[in-house]
Amino acid sequence: MRIAYISPTFLSDVDISYLHEAQKINDIDYYICVNKGIKQAAAININSLKVSPTVHRIEEYEECLILGNFIDLSKTFVVNDTGNRAFSINTFRAYFSLYKRIKKGNYDCIHITWHPYLAYFWIYLFRKRTVMIVHDPLPHSSNKSKAAKIYRRFAFSLFQKFVILNQAQKNEFIKVYHIDKSKIYDSSLSTYSYRHIYDNKNISNIPHGEYVLYFGQITSHKGLEYLLRAFTNIHEKYPYLSLVIAGKGNFHFDISEYKRKKWLDLRNKFIPDDELAALIKNSKYVIAPYLDATQSGVVMSAFAYNKLCIVTNVGGLPSMVGDGKYGEVITPANSEVIEDVIAKLESDESLIKEIEQSIQNDFGTGLLSWKKIAEDMNTIYNTVLR
């Protein structure tokens, strides 16, 4: 089966991990949608766009060649959007180039991972053979864009096949967007295994000693105020334990008092993939103290290195960690609970090892592996053709 897989840069970490297995089953062309604002995100780190607003082969971007260790670069393309805004003529030119490739590509199925924006409205012409992955059944509280809400409602009203990755919000998704249950298929995420392409790189600026790691974009719904407040007491009890916060974004609260703390390693910037892989690999465990969420790439990135995750009881996070099988689930917006769960882990090293082994068994080769997910998605692709 020939499939066109179209996805934005910020989902490339899950896309590349999935395609590593899916391209073994089907003939899949991967189209990465890149613009000036998100040319560096997730698994993609493009230094500068090409001049021509069209579809380019990924081999033209030298910094992306390392991905050839994981996916077929001869079937990987970049939608090179050089426009300065959503209504830019260059943006339309880039996506019209993609439209022509899709039309001539004789694809049996179109797989998209995000609701189409204005520039590639033409994807609706192929909606009868399109599968849409719904990463966020409901928008995050920090995303209040009216345009995004309009695009979501329009897309969800027209497409006919959806794949939900977050079962915890499935019923609410159906209710809010009035989706017919027969249009929805279930799947899941596995580990962001592509990160292993960086395992042999020598990264010098990794902390010495044991540390808890938070990584990802810094926004108001991530609960970092509660994590920082908790760690003041945690470090007093466990002085060997430090906290690394790695990610780009603006804090919505005053962090000046924390910047002076020796236990905090604050990396408030874009974190290159090789550095992030090393930070995860060398961490003791990972924490995601979110106030709301759907699912999280943080969890699956941590699982790529068999690291347990502390997550809050919001959205699909509890189900991602198996309701405690692959990590610890805590209530959100509570510093004392964060202190308690870290005390629990620090008092029982055998528990940490047991959870790490469960992650390795189930996500490596078991029912939660990418191989099994790719096989299940192949069945879904075939339903589009009926």
N, C-alpha and C positions, 0 to 999 in steps of 0.2 A: 504494500500500500504506500502511495506517495502522499506525504504530509508536509504542509507548510506550517512551521512552528514560529509564531510571531510574538515577540515579548519585549518589554522595556528593559533597559539596562539594570534597573534596580531589583529585578527578579532573576538576574543572570546566575546568582549563586545556586538557586534551586533548579533553574533551567539546565545548566551544564551538568549538574549532578544527575538529574533525571535522564538527559539525553545520552549520557555515557552508557546507559543500559538500553534505552528506547531505540537508539540508532542500530542496535544489534538485531532488532525485530522488524523494524520498518525503514523505508527510504524517507528520511526526514531532513528537510532543509530548514536550517535555523536562521531566522532573521532577527537581529538585535537592533532595537530602535534606540538610536543615540542622538542626543542634542547637546547644545552648549552647556545646559544646566546639569545634565546627568551623563557626562562622558566618563566620569569616574564614580562607579557605584557597584556594590556587590562584587561580582567576579570580574568586572570589566574595569580596566584602568587605561583609558585612551588619553594620551597627552594632548593631542590636538586633532580636530576634525579635518577631513579632506576639503578642498575648495569646492568640489562639485557636489551639489545637493542631490544625490542619487544613491542607488544601492551599490556598495563596494564589496569586494571580496575581503574577508577579514585578514588575509595574508598581507594586505596593504598597510596594516597597522602593526608595526613590528613588535610593539609591547604586548600584543595579544597572542603572539606565536606560541607562548608557553602553554596555552590552552590546547594545543595540538597533542599534548600528552594525555588528554582526557576525552576530547570529542573530535569528530571528523571535520577538519578545517576546510576541506574542499566543498563541504555542504554548509558552511557557515558564512553569513553575510551581515554587513552593517548598513542599516538605513541611516544614511549620513545627513541628518537634519541640521542645516546651517542657519536656519531662520532665527531671528531675534525674538520672536513672539509667536503665539499660536496661530495668528492670522497671516503670518509672513508668507510671501510668495515662494520663498525657498523651502519652507516647510511643506507646502503643498506639492512642490516639485519633487521633493524627496519621496513623499508617500505616493505620488502618482507613479513614480518609477517602480515602487514596490507593487502597486496595483497591476502594472503591466507584466511584471514578473509572475505574479500569482495567476493572472489570466492565461499566460502562455505556458505555465508550469505543469498543466494537466494534473493538478493535485486532486486526490480523492477526498481529502479532509483538510480543513483549516483549523489549526489549534491556536487560540489566542489566550493570553493570560491576564489581560486587563481590558476594561471596557474602552472601546475606541473613542478617541477625541475627534474634534472637527476635521483635522487634517487627513485622517484616513476613515472618513465616513463611508467610503466605498466598500469597506469590509462587509457592510450590511447586504451588499449585493450577493454575497456568498453565504448568507446566514443559514441556509438550509443544509449546508455541509460544514458548518462551523461548530466547534466545541469551545466553550469558554470556561476556563478555570476561574473560580471565584476565590481569590486569596483572602479577601476581606468581605465577608457577607454583609457586615455593617461597618460604616466608616468609623475611624478612631475619633475620640472626642476632640483631639487637637486639630482635626481636619474639618474646618467649617466652610470650605469653599462652596459657594452656591453653584458654580459652574460644574464642579465635580459631582454634586448631587444630581444635577440635570442630566449629565452624561450617563451616570449610573442608571437612573430610572429609564432613560430612553433605551439604553442597551439591553437592560433586563426585560424590557417589554417586547423586544423584537427577536432576540435570539431564542433558539429552540432547544439547545442542549447545554446544560451546565454541569460542571463537576465541582462539588463542594469538598473542601479540605478540612473544614472546621465543623464537625457534626454538632458541637454544642450550640451553634447559632443557626443551624439549618432551619428549624421551624420558624424562628423569628424572621429569617431571610424570606421564607415563603410568604409569611404574613405581611411583612412590610412592602414587598415588591409584587405581591399577588402572582406568584409563580405556580404553575401547575406542577404538582409533585412528580408527574410522569416525565417531566423534562430534566429532572435532577438525578445525577449519579454521584456515588460516594467514592472518594479516594482519600489519600493521606500523603503526608510528607515523610521523607526519610532524611538521612543525614546529609549535610552539605559536604559530601565526600570529595568534591573537586579541590578542597583546601589542601589535600595531600600532595598536590603538585608542587607545593612550596616546602615540603618537609626537609629537603636537603639544603635549603638556603641558610646561610649563616647570618643570623640576625643578632646584632650586638646589644641593642638597647632593651633587653628583656630583664625584668626585675629579678634580683637574687632573693632567695627565701620563698616562703609560702605566701600566696596571695589569693584573695577572692576577686573574681573578674566580672565587671559589668562592661558590656560593649554594645555599640549600636548608636543610632541617632539620639541626640538629647532633645527631648521635647517635654511638654508639661504633663503628659500622661504616663511618663516612665517611672514616677515615684522616687526619684533620686533624693529628694529632700528627706524622706524617711530612711533611706539607706545610709546617707551621710550622718544623720543624727544617731542612728543605731551604732555606727562604727566607732563613734567616740567611746562608748562603753565597751564595745567588743575588743578594741585594742588594749584597753586597760586590763581585761581579763586574759587576753591572749596576745601579748606584746610581739610575738613572732609573726603574727598574721597582719598583712597589709591589704589595702584595697586599691585596685586599679580601675579607673573609669576611662574608657577609651571610646571616643566618638565625637563626631562633629555636631554642633548645634548650640543654641543659646539657653542658658539656665534661666528659669523664670523666677528664681529666688536668689538671694544674696549668698554667695559661696566664699566670700573673702575670708571668713574665719577658718574655713576648711583648707584653703590653699596653703596655709602655714603649717599644717599637720604633717609630721614625718611619715605617718602611716598611709597617706594618700598620694598615689601616683596619678595625676590628672593629665590625660592626653586629649585635650579638647581640640581635635582636628580630624581631618580625613585620615583614616588608618589604612595604609596600603595592605593588600592581601597577605603578603609574606609576613609582615609584622603582626597582623592580627592572628594568622595561623599559629605563629610562635607564642603569642600571648595566651591563646586558648590551650595549646598543647602543654604549656608549662604552668598553667593555673592549677589551683587545688580543686576548685569547683566554680561554677558560674551562677550569677544571680540576675533575675529579671523581675524587679519589684514593681511591676506595672500597676497602674490604677485602672486601666481597661486595655483590652487587647482582643484580637481574633486569634490567629496563631502567631508564631514568632520564629523567624529565621535564626534568632539567637540560640534557641533550644537545639535546633538541628545542626547548627555549626558546632556547638559544644559536644553533641553526640558523635560528631565525626571523629572526635578524639576521646570518646567514651567518658566524657566529663559529666557528672551529675549536675542537675540544674535546680536551683531554688526558684520557684515561680509563685506568683500570686494566684488566687482562686478567681480568675477573670477570664472570660471568653473561652477559647479552646486550650488554654495553657495547661489546666489540670489533665486533660485527656492526652496531651502531648507527652507528659511525663508519666503516663500510665497511672494517674491518681496516686502517685507515690512510688511506683515501681522503679522509675528511672530518675527520681529526684524527690524533692520535698515541696509540698503545696502549703502556702501560708495565706492568711487573710491580707488584703491590701491595706495600704495607708496606716501601717502600724509598726513603729520602730521596735517596740518591745518584742513583737513576734519575730522580727528579723534577728534580734539578739538571741532569742530562745532557740531558733532553729540552728543557728551557727554553733551555739553551745552544745546542742545535741550531736551535731556532726563531729565537732572537735573532741568530744568525749568518747567517740566510738569509730575508730579508724576502720574497723572491720565492716561497718555499715557502708562506708564510702566504697570500699573494694567490692562489696557484694553488688551494689548498684551499678558500678562500672562494668562488672561482668555481665549483668543483665542487658545493659545497653549494647555491649559488643555482640552478644548472642542474638538478640532479636532484630537489631538494625543492620547487622553485618550480613547475615545470610538467611535470616528468618522471615516471618510473615510481614515484617515492617521494612524489608530491604527494598532498594530501588528495583532490583530484578523482579520482585513480585509485583510492585506497583506498575512497572512498565508492561508486564503481562496483562494486568487488569485494565490498564488504559487502552491496550490494543483491542480488548473486547468492546470498550466504549467507542473507540474509533469506528469499529465495524457497525455499531448501531446507527451511526450517522448515515451510513450508506443504504439503510433499509428504506 
